[in-house]
Amino acid sequence: MFIERPVIFLGYSLTDQHIAEILEDILSCFPDKSLNFLKNKLLFVEWEPEV
């Protein structure tokens, strides 16, 4: 799925423990030379409330 389409994480942050675990699992499936490819496949949309 990650090779064919981008994945959007809506409303989650990289600091979320569960998201970090998912990303670690994903990264462990790819060889180091392919990690640069994933940068364009994982999109994070975060909402920051006005202060």
PDBQT receptor file of N, H, CA, C and O in Angstrom, charges set to zero:
ATOM      1  N   MET A   1       0.823  -1.191   0.000  1.00  0.00    +0.000 N 
ATOM      2  CA  MET A   1       0.000   0.000   0.000  1.00  0.00    +0.000 C 
ATOM      3  C   MET A   1       0.869   1.259   0.000  1.00  0.00    +0.000 C 
ATOM      4  O   MET A   1       0.533   2.227  -0.682  1.00  0.00    +0.000 OA
ATOM      5  N   PHE A   2       1.961   1.272   0.734  1.00  0.00    +0.000 N 
ATOM      6  H   PHE A   2       2.235   0.485   1.288  1.00  0.00    +0.000 HD
ATOM      7  CA  PHE A   2       2.798   2.466   0.826  1.00  0.00    +0.000 C 
ATOM      8  C   PHE A   2       3.559   2.737  -0.463  1.00  0.00    +0.000 C 
ATOM      9  O   PHE A   2       3.953   3.873  -0.727  1.00  0.00    +0.000 OA
ATOM     10  N   ILE A   3       3.761   1.729  -1.241  1.00  0.00    +0.000 N 
ATOM     11  H   ILE A   3       3.441   0.806  -1.026  1.00  0.00    +0.000 HD
ATOM     12  CA  ILE A   3       4.493   1.905  -2.488  1.00  0.00    +0.000 C 
ATOM     13  C   ILE A   3       3.596   2.530  -3.542  1.00  0.00    +0.000 C 
ATOM     14  O   ILE A   3       4.056   3.357  -4.329  1.00  0.00    +0.000 OA
ATOM     15  N   GLU A   4       2.327   2.153  -3.573  1.00  0.00    +0.000 N 
ATOM     16  H   GLU A   4       1.953   1.481  -2.934  1.00  0.00    +0.000 HD
ATOM     17  CA  GLU A   4       1.424   2.597  -4.618  1.00  0.00    +0.000 C 
ATOM     18  C   GLU A   4       0.737   3.924  -4.331  1.00  0.00    +0.000 C 
ATOM     19  O   GLU A   4       0.471   4.686  -5.260  1.00  0.00    +0.000 OA
ATOM     20  N   ARG A   5       0.445   4.216  -3.078  1.00  0.00    +0.000 N 
ATOM     21  H   ARG A   5       0.662   3.596  -2.323  1.00  0.00    +0.000 HD
ATOM     22  CA  ARG A   5      -0.327   5.413  -2.735  1.00  0.00    +0.000 C 
ATOM     23  C   ARG A   5       0.255   6.115  -1.509  1.00  0.00    +0.000 C 
ATOM     24  O   ARG A   5       0.868   5.482  -0.649  1.00  0.00    +0.000 OA
ATOM     25  N   PRO A   6       0.055   7.417  -1.443  1.00  0.00    +0.000 N 
ATOM     26  CA  PRO A   6       0.449   8.112  -0.212  1.00  0.00    +0.000 C 
ATOM     27  C   PRO A   6      -0.504   7.756   0.932  1.00  0.00    +0.000 C 
ATOM     28  O   PRO A   6      -1.654   7.386   0.696  1.00  0.00    +0.000 OA
ATOM     29  N   VAL A   7      -0.032   7.867   2.141  1.00  0.00    +0.000 N 
ATOM     30  H   VAL A   7       0.903   8.167   2.333  1.00  0.00    +0.000 HD
ATOM     31  CA  VAL A   7      -0.848   7.622   3.325  1.00  0.00    +0.000 C 
ATOM     32  C   VAL A   7      -0.949   8.939   4.079  1.00  0.00    +0.000 C 
ATOM     33  O   VAL A   7       0.059   9.599   4.329  1.00  0.00    +0.000 OA
ATOM     34  N   ILE A   8      -2.167   9.316   4.439  1.00  0.00    +0.000 N 
ATOM     35  H   ILE A   8      -2.986   8.779   4.235  1.00  0.00    +0.000 HD
ATOM     36  CA  ILE A   8      -2.392  10.575   5.147  1.00  0.00    +0.000 C 
ATOM     37  C   ILE A   8      -2.781  10.264   6.585  1.00  0.00    +0.000 C 
ATOM     38  O   ILE A   8      -3.717   9.506   6.839  1.00  0.00    +0.000 OA
ATOM     39  N   PHE A   9      -2.052  10.857   7.518  1.00  0.00    +0.000 N 
ATOM     40  H   PHE A   9      -1.292  11.472   7.312  1.00  0.00    +0.000 HD
ATOM     41  CA  PHE A   9      -2.378  10.761   8.939  1.00  0.00    +0.000 C 
ATOM     42  C   PHE A   9      -3.052  12.080   9.303  1.00  0.00    +0.000 C 
ATOM     43  O   PHE A   9      -2.381  13.104   9.431  1.00  0.00    +0.000 OA
ATOM     44  N   LEU A  10      -4.344  12.062   9.466  1.00  0.00    +0.000 N 
ATOM     45  H   LEU A  10      -4.889  11.230   9.361  1.00  0.00    +0.000 HD
ATOM     46  CA  LEU A  10      -5.120  13.268   9.717  1.00  0.00    +0.000 C 
ATOM     47  C   LEU A  10      -5.414  13.394  11.202  1.00  0.00    +0.000 C 
ATOM     48  O   LEU A  10      -6.060  12.532  11.798  1.00  0.00    +0.000 OA
ATOM     49  N   GLY A  11      -4.933  14.478  11.787  1.00  0.00    +0.000 N 
ATOM     50  H   GLY A  11      -4.409  15.178  11.303  1.00  0.00    +0.000 HD
ATOM     51  CA  GLY A  11      -5.204  14.735  13.190  1.00  0.00    +0.000 C 
ATOM     52  C   GLY A  11      -4.249  14.060  14.161  1.00  0.00    +0.000 C 
ATOM     53  O   GLY A  11      -4.483  14.066  15.369  1.00  0.00    +0.000 OA
ATOM     54  N   TYR A  12      -3.180  13.482  13.644  1.00  0.00    +0.000 N 
ATOM     55  H   TYR A  12      -2.989  13.477  12.662  1.00  0.00    +0.000 HD
ATOM     56  CA  TYR A  12      -2.197  12.831  14.508  1.00  0.00    +0.000 C 
ATOM     57  C   TYR A  12      -0.847  13.512  14.354  1.00  0.00    +0.000 C 
ATOM     58  O   TYR A  12      -0.576  14.154  13.339  1.00  0.00    +0.000 OA
ATOM     59  N   SER A  13      -0.028  13.371  15.338  1.00  0.00    +0.000 N 
ATOM     60  H   SER A  13      -0.248  12.849  16.162  1.00  0.00    +0.000 HD
ATOM     61  CA  SER A  13       1.285  13.993  15.345  1.00  0.00    +0.000 C 
ATOM     62  C   SER A  13       2.367  12.920  15.382  1.00  0.00    +0.000 C 
ATOM     63  O   SER A  13       2.127  11.788  15.802  1.00  0.00    +0.000 OA
ATOM     64  N   LEU A  14       3.539  13.293  14.944  1.00  0.00    +0.000 N 
ATOM     65  H   LEU A  14       3.734  14.213  14.603  1.00  0.00    +0.000 HD
ATOM     66  CA  LEU A  14       4.679  12.375  15.049  1.00  0.00    +0.000 C 
ATOM     67  C   LEU A  14       5.022  12.071  16.496  1.00  0.00    +0.000 C 
ATOM     68  O   LEU A  14       5.700  11.083  16.778  1.00  0.00    +0.000 OA
ATOM     69  N   THR A  15       4.562  12.907  17.414  1.00  0.00    +0.000 N 
ATOM     70  H   THR A  15       4.011  13.709  17.185  1.00  0.00    +0.000 HD
ATOM     71  CA  THR A  15       4.841  12.678  18.828  1.00  0.00    +0.000 C 
ATOM     72  C   THR A  15       3.861  11.691  19.461  1.00  0.00    +0.000 C 
ATOM     73  O   THR A  15       4.069  11.262  20.596  1.00  0.00    +0.000 OA
ATOM     74  N   ASP A  16       2.803  11.327  18.750  1.00  0.00    +0.000 N 
ATOM     75  H   ASP A  16       2.633  11.675  17.829  1.00  0.00    +0.000 HD
ATOM     76  CA  ASP A  16       1.841  10.340  19.244  1.00  0.00    +0.000 C 
ATOM     77  C   ASP A  16       2.521   8.974  19.308  1.00  0.00    +0.000 C 
ATOM     78  O   ASP A  16       3.110   8.531  18.322  1.00  0.00    +0.000 OA
ATOM     79  N   GLN A  17       2.445   8.314  20.442  1.00  0.00    +0.000 N 
ATOM     80  H   GLN A  17       1.966   8.674  21.242  1.00  0.00    +0.000 HD
ATOM     81  CA  GLN A  17       3.132   7.034  20.654  1.00  0.00    +0.000 C 
ATOM     82  C   GLN A  17       2.697   5.980  19.634  1.00  0.00    +0.000 C 
ATOM     83  O   GLN A  17       3.533   5.236  19.121  1.00  0.00    +0.000 OA
ATOM     84  N   HIS A  18       1.414   5.912  19.341  1.00  0.00    +0.000 N 
ATOM     85  H   HIS A  18       0.735   6.517  19.758  1.00  0.00    +0.000 HD
ATOM     86  CA  HIS A  18       0.906   4.892  18.422  1.00  0.00    +0.000 C 
ATOM     87  C   HIS A  18       1.358   5.152  16.986  1.00  0.00    +0.000 C 
ATOM     88  O   HIS A  18       1.663   4.216  16.246  1.00  0.00    +0.000 OA
ATOM     89  N   ILE A  19       1.400   6.414  16.599  1.00  0.00    +0.000 N 
ATOM     90  H   ILE A  19       1.152   7.175  17.199  1.00  0.00    +0.000 HD
ATOM     91  CA  ILE A  19       1.880   6.768  15.259  1.00  0.00    +0.000 C 
ATOM     92  C   ILE A  19       3.366   6.439  15.147  1.00  0.00    +0.000 C 
ATOM     93  O   ILE A  19       3.810   5.918  14.125  1.00  0.00    +0.000 OA
ATOM     94  N   ALA A  20       4.132   6.739  16.187  1.00  0.00    +0.000 N 
ATOM     95  H   ALA A  20       3.771   7.163  17.018  1.00  0.00    +0.000 HD
ATOM     96  CA  ALA A  20       5.561   6.434  16.182  1.00  0.00    +0.000 C 
ATOM     97  C   ALA A  20       5.785   4.925  16.036  1.00  0.00    +0.000 C 
ATOM     98  O   ALA A  20       6.685   4.499  15.312  1.00  0.00    +0.000 OA
ATOM     99  N   GLU A  21       4.978   4.125  16.715  1.00  0.00    +0.000 N 
ATOM    100  H   GLU A  21       4.247   4.471  17.303  1.00  0.00    +0.000 HD
ATOM    101  CA  GLU A  21       5.105   2.664  16.603  1.00  0.00    +0.000 C 
ATOM    102  C   GLU A  21       4.763   2.182  15.192  1.00  0.00    +0.000 C 
ATOM    103  O   GLU A  21       5.434   1.302  14.652  1.00  0.00    +0.000 OA
ATOM    104  N   ILE A  22       3.727   2.756  14.604  1.00  0.00    +0.000 N 
ATOM    105  H   ILE A  22       3.181   3.471  15.042  1.00  0.00    +0.000 HD
ATOM    106  CA  ILE A  22       3.354   2.393  13.233  1.00  0.00    +0.000 C 
ATOM    107  C   ILE A  22       4.488   2.737  12.278  1.00  0.00    +0.000 C 
ATOM    108  O   ILE A  22       4.851   1.929  11.423  1.00  0.00    +0.000 OA
ATOM    109  N   LEU A  23       5.045   3.927  12.420  1.00  0.00    +0.000 N 
ATOM    110  H   LEU A  23       4.751   4.583  13.115  1.00  0.00    +0.000 HD
ATOM    111  CA  LEU A  23       6.141   4.343  11.544  1.00  0.00    +0.000 C 
ATOM    112  C   LEU A  23       7.373   3.461  11.719  1.00  0.00    +0.000 C 
ATOM    113  O   LEU A  23       8.042   3.129  10.740  1.00  0.00    +0.000 OA
ATOM    114  N   GLU A  24       7.673   3.086  12.941  1.00  0.00    +0.000 N 
ATOM    115  H   GLU A  24       7.130   3.355  13.736  1.00  0.00    +0.000 HD
ATOM    116  CA  GLU A  24       8.809   2.185  13.173  1.00  0.00    +0.000 C 
ATOM    117  C   GLU A  24       8.591   0.849  12.473  1.00  0.00    +0.000 C 
ATOM    118  O   GLU A  24       9.516   0.290  11.884  1.00  0.00    +0.000 OA
ATOM    119  N   ASP A  25       7.363   0.339  12.541  1.00  0.00    +0.000 N 
ATOM    120  H   ASP A  25       6.611   0.793  13.019  1.00  0.00    +0.000 HD
ATOM    121  CA  ASP A  25       7.051  -0.921  11.864  1.00  0.00    +0.000 C 
ATOM    122  C   ASP A  25       7.196  -0.781  10.355  1.00  0.00    +0.000 C 
ATOM    123  O   ASP A  25       7.734  -1.667   9.691  1.00  0.00    +0.000 OA
ATOM    124  N   ILE A  26       6.714   0.334   9.818  1.00  0.00    +0.000 N 
ATOM    125  H   ILE A  26       6.276   1.054  10.357  1.00  0.00    +0.000 HD
ATOM    126  CA  ILE A  26       6.822   0.579   8.378  1.00  0.00    +0.000 C 
ATOM    127  C   ILE A  26       8.282   0.669   7.967  1.00  0.00    +0.000 C 
ATOM    128  O   ILE A  26       8.701   0.034   6.999  1.00  0.00    +0.000 OA
ATOM    129  N   LEU A  27       9.056   1.458   8.702  1.00  0.00    +0.000 N 
ATOM    130  H   LEU A  27       8.715   1.974   9.488  1.00  0.00    +0.000 HD
ATOM    131  CA  LEU A  27      10.469   1.655   8.365  1.00  0.00    +0.000 C 
ATOM    132  C   LEU A  27      11.264   0.360   8.438  1.00  0.00    +0.000 C 
ATOM    133  O   LEU A  27      12.216   0.172   7.680  1.00  0.00    +0.000 OA
ATOM    134  N   SER A  28      10.886  -0.525   9.333  1.00  0.00    +0.000 N 
ATOM    135  H   SER A  28      10.113  -0.372   9.949  1.00  0.00    +0.000 HD
ATOM    136  CA  SER A  28      11.625  -1.782   9.466  1.00  0.00    +0.000 C 
ATOM    137  C   SER A  28      11.418  -2.699   8.259  1.00  0.00    +0.000 C 
ATOM    138  O   SER A  28      12.187  -3.639   8.058  1.00  0.00    +0.000 OA
ATOM    139  N   CYS A  29      10.393  -2.434   7.461  1.00  0.00    +0.000 N 
ATOM    140  H   CYS A  29       9.768  -1.670   7.624  1.00  0.00    +0.000 HD
ATOM    141  CA  CYS A  29      10.108  -3.258   6.279  1.00  0.00    +0.000 C 
ATOM    142  C   CYS A  29      10.892  -2.819   5.048  1.00  0.00    +0.000 C 
ATOM    143  O   CYS A  29      10.947  -3.553   4.060  1.00  0.00    +0.000 OA
ATOM    144  N   PHE A  30      11.492  -1.650   5.090  1.00  0.00    +0.000 N 
ATOM    145  H   PHE A  30      11.447  -1.055   5.892  1.00  0.00    +0.000 HD
ATOM    146  CA  PHE A  30      12.187  -1.116   3.931  1.00  0.00    +0.000 C 
ATOM    147  C   PHE A  30      13.693  -1.091   4.161  1.00  0.00    +0.000 C 
ATOM    148  O   PHE A  30      14.136  -0.813   5.276  1.00  0.00    +0.000 OA
ATOM    149  N   PRO A  31      14.483  -1.373   3.139  1.00  0.00    +0.000 N 
ATOM    150  CA  PRO A  31      15.938  -1.221   3.283  1.00  0.00    +0.000 C 
ATOM    151  C   PRO A  31      16.294   0.267   3.396  1.00  0.00    +0.000 C 
ATOM    152  O   PRO A  31      15.557   1.127   2.913  1.00  0.00    +0.000 OA
ATOM    153  N   ASP A  32      17.412   0.554   4.029  1.00  0.00    +0.000 N 
ATOM    154  H   ASP A  32      18.011  -0.144   4.421  1.00  0.00    +0.000 HD
ATOM    155  CA  ASP A  32      17.830   1.940   4.262  1.00  0.00    +0.000 C 
ATOM    156  C   ASP A  32      17.853   2.786   2.992  1.00  0.00    +0.000 C 
ATOM    157  O   ASP A  32      17.506   3.966   3.027  1.00  0.00    +0.000 OA
ATOM    158  N   LYS A  33      18.256   2.194   1.878  1.00  0.00    +0.000 N 
ATOM    159  H   LYS A  33      18.538   1.235   1.849  1.00  0.00    +0.000 HD
ATOM    160  CA  LYS A  33      18.356   2.969   0.640  1.00  0.00    +0.000 C 
ATOM    161  C   LYS A  33      16.986   3.369   0.092  1.00  0.00    +0.000 C 
ATOM    162  O   LYS A  33      16.907   4.243  -0.770  1.00  0.00    +0.000 OA
ATOM    163  N   SER A  34      15.920   2.755   0.570  1.00  0.00    +0.000 N 
ATOM    164  H   SER A  34      15.984   2.044   1.271  1.00  0.00    +0.000 HD
ATOM    165  CA  SER A  34      14.569   3.077   0.099  1.00  0.00    +0.000 C 
ATOM    166  C   SER A  34      13.844   4.073   1.004  1.00  0.00    +0.000 C 
ATOM    167  O   SER A  34      12.743   4.512   0.670  1.00  0.00    +0.000 OA
ATOM    168  N   LEU A  35      14.430   4.431   2.126  1.00  0.00    +0.000 N 
ATOM    169  H   LEU A  35      15.324   4.075   2.397  1.00  0.00    +0.000 HD
ATOM    170  CA  LEU A  35      13.736   5.295   3.078  1.00  0.00    +0.000 C 
ATOM    171  C   LEU A  35      13.451   6.678   2.509  1.00  0.00    +0.000 C 
ATOM    172  O   LEU A  35      12.436   7.284   2.853  1.00  0.00    +0.000 OA
ATOM    173  N   ASN A  36      14.309   7.180   1.662  1.00  0.00    +0.000 N 
ATOM    174  H   ASN A  36      15.133   6.688   1.382  1.00  0.00    +0.000 HD
ATOM    175  CA  ASN A  36      14.093   8.495   1.065  1.00  0.00    +0.000 C 
ATOM    176  C   ASN A  36      12.804   8.498   0.235  1.00  0.00    +0.000 C 
ATOM    177  O   ASN A  36      12.119   9.518   0.160  1.00  0.00    +0.000 OA
ATOM    178  N   PHE A  37      12.479   7.382  -0.375  1.00  0.00    +0.000 N 
ATOM    179  H   PHE A  37      13.035   6.553  -0.314  1.00  0.00    +0.000 HD
ATOM    180  CA  PHE A  37      11.266   7.233  -1.163  1.00  0.00    +0.000 C 
ATOM    181  C   PHE A  37      10.012   7.476  -0.313  1.00  0.00    +0.000 C 
ATOM    182  O   PHE A  37       9.024   8.017  -0.811  1.00  0.00    +0.000 OA
ATOM    183  N   LEU A  38      10.047   7.086   0.946  1.00  0.00    +0.000 N 
ATOM    184  H   LEU A  38      10.849   6.646   1.350  1.00  0.00    +0.000 HD
ATOM    185  CA  LEU A  38       8.872   7.206   1.811  1.00  0.00    +0.000 C 
ATOM    186  C   LEU A  38       8.536   8.644   2.177  1.00  0.00    +0.000 C 
ATOM    187  O   LEU A  38       7.402   8.929   2.561  1.00  0.00    +0.000 OA
ATOM    188  N   LYS A  39       9.490   9.548   2.065  1.00  0.00    +0.000 N 
ATOM    189  H   LYS A  39      10.411   9.316   1.752  1.00  0.00    +0.000 HD
ATOM    190  CA  LYS A  39       9.232  10.938   2.446  1.00  0.00    +0.000 C 
ATOM    191  C   LYS A  39       8.059  11.524   1.675  1.00  0.00    +0.000 C 
ATOM    192  O   LYS A  39       7.324  12.351   2.213  1.00  0.00    +0.000 OA
ATOM    193  N   ASN A  40       7.871  11.117   0.441  1.00  0.00    +0.000 N 
ATOM    194  H   ASN A  40       8.468  10.445   0.003  1.00  0.00    +0.000 HD
ATOM    195  CA  ASN A  40       6.775  11.635  -0.367  1.00  0.00    +0.000 C 
ATOM    196  C   ASN A  40       5.507  10.800  -0.252  1.00  0.00    +0.000 C 
ATOM    197  O   ASN A  40       4.503  11.108  -0.893  1.00  0.00    +0.000 OA
ATOM    198  N   LYS A  41       5.543   9.771   0.541  1.00  0.00    +0.000 N 
ATOM    199  H   LYS A  41       6.359   9.521   1.062  1.00  0.00    +0.000 HD
ATOM    200  CA  LYS A  41       4.393   8.877   0.662  1.00  0.00    +0.000 C 
ATOM    201  C   LYS A  41       3.630   9.023   1.974  1.00  0.00    +0.000 C 
ATOM    202  O   LYS A  41       2.487   8.576   2.069  1.00  0.00    +0.000 OA
ATOM    203  N   LEU A  42       4.236   9.635   2.981  1.00  0.00    +0.000 N 
ATOM    204  H   LEU A  42       5.164   9.998   2.904  1.00  0.00    +0.000 HD
ATOM    205  CA  LEU A  42       3.586   9.802   4.279  1.00  0.00    +0.000 C 
ATOM    206  C   LEU A  42       3.291  11.279   4.492  1.00  0.00    +0.000 C 
ATOM    207  O   LEU A  42       4.209  12.100   4.521  1.00  0.00    +0.000 OA
ATOM    208  N   LEU A  43       2.014  11.621   4.642  1.00  0.00    +0.000 N 
ATOM    209  H   LEU A  43       1.269  10.954   4.618  1.00  0.00    +0.000 HD
ATOM    210  CA  LEU A  43       1.604  13.010   4.817  1.00  0.00    +0.000 C 
ATOM    211  C   LEU A  43       0.947  13.178   6.180  1.00  0.00    +0.000 C 
ATOM    212  O   LEU A  43       0.092  12.384   6.572  1.00  0.00    +0.000 OA
ATOM    213  N   PHE A  44       1.352  14.208   6.887  1.00  0.00    +0.000 N 
ATOM    214  H   PHE A  44       2.047  14.853   6.568  1.00  0.00    +0.000 HD
ATOM    215  CA  PHE A  44       0.766  14.494   8.194  1.00  0.00    +0.000 C 
ATOM    216  C   PHE A  44       0.041  15.835   8.121  1.00  0.00    +0.000 C 
ATOM    217  O   PHE A  44       0.628  16.840   7.720  1.00  0.00    +0.000 OA
ATOM    218  N   VAL A  45      -1.220  15.849   8.504  1.00  0.00    +0.000 N 
ATOM    219  H   VAL A  45      -1.696  15.032   8.830  1.00  0.00    +0.000 HD
ATOM    220  CA  VAL A  45      -2.013  17.073   8.549  1.00  0.00    +0.000 C 
ATOM    221  C   VAL A  45      -2.354  17.310  10.010  1.00  0.00    +0.000 C 
ATOM    222  O   VAL A  45      -3.090  16.536  10.622  1.00  0.00    +0.000 OA
ATOM    223  N   GLU A  46      -1.810  18.387  10.560  1.00  0.00    +0.000 N 
ATOM    224  H   GLU A  46      -1.212  19.015  10.063  1.00  0.00    +0.000 HD
ATOM    225  CA  GLU A  46      -2.029  18.698  11.972  1.00  0.00    +0.000 C 
ATOM    226  C   GLU A  46      -2.756  20.022  12.091  1.00  0.00    +0.000 C 
ATOM    227  O   GLU A  46      -2.503  20.952  11.326  1.00  0.00    +0.000 OA
ATOM    228  N   TRP A  47      -3.652  20.102  13.045  1.00  0.00    +0.000 N 
ATOM    229  H   TRP A  47      -3.857  19.346  13.667  1.00  0.00    +0.000 HD
ATOM    230  CA  TRP A  47      -4.361  21.335  13.335  1.00  0.00    +0.000 C 
ATOM    231  C   TRP A  47      -3.767  21.951  14.586  1.00  0.00    +0.000 C 
ATOM    232  O   TRP A  47      -3.629  21.297  15.620  1.00  0.00    +0.000 OA
ATOM    233  N   GLU A  48      -3.423  23.205  14.471  1.00  0.00    +0.000 N 
ATOM    234  H   GLU A  48      -3.534  23.736  13.631  1.00  0.00    +0.000 HD
ATOM    235  CA  GLU A  48      -2.897  23.926  15.636  1.00  0.00    +0.000 C 
ATOM    236  C   GLU A  48      -3.882  25.036  15.979  1.00  0.00    +0.000 C 
ATOM    237  O   GLU A  48      -4.061  25.974  15.203  1.00  0.00    +0.000 OA
ATOM    238  N   PRO A  49      -4.515  24.929  17.136  1.00  0.00    +0.000 N 
ATOM    239  CA  PRO A  49      -5.498  25.956  17.512  1.00  0.00    +0.000 C 
ATOM    240  C   PRO A  49      -4.813  27.299  17.708  1.00  0.00    +0.000 C 
ATOM    241  O   PRO A  49      -3.643  27.375  18.082  1.00  0.00    +0.000 OA
ATOM    242  N   GLU A  50      -5.576  28.357  17.445  1.00  0.00    +0.000 N 
ATOM    243  H   GLU A  50      -6.527  28.295  17.142  1.00  0.00    +0.000 HD
ATOM    244  CA  GLU A  50      -5.031  29.695  17.663  1.00  0.00    +0.000 C 
ATOM    245  C   GLU A  50      -4.834  29.912  19.148  1.00  0.00    +0.000 C 
ATOM    246  O   GLU A  50      -5.634  29.451  19.963  1.00  0.00    +0.000 OA
ATOM    247  N   VAL A  51      -3.792  30.598  19.492  1.00  0.00    +0.000 N 
ATOM    248  H   VAL A  51      -3.142  30.972  18.830  1.00  0.00    +0.000 HD
ATOM    249  CA  VAL A  51      -3.485  30.836  20.894  1.00  0.00    +0.000 C 
ATOM    250  C   VAL A  51      -4.105  32.087  21.388  1.00  0.00    +0.000 C 
ATOM    251  O   VAL A  51      -3.944  32.437  22.557  1.00  0.00    +0.000 OA
TER     252      VAL A  51
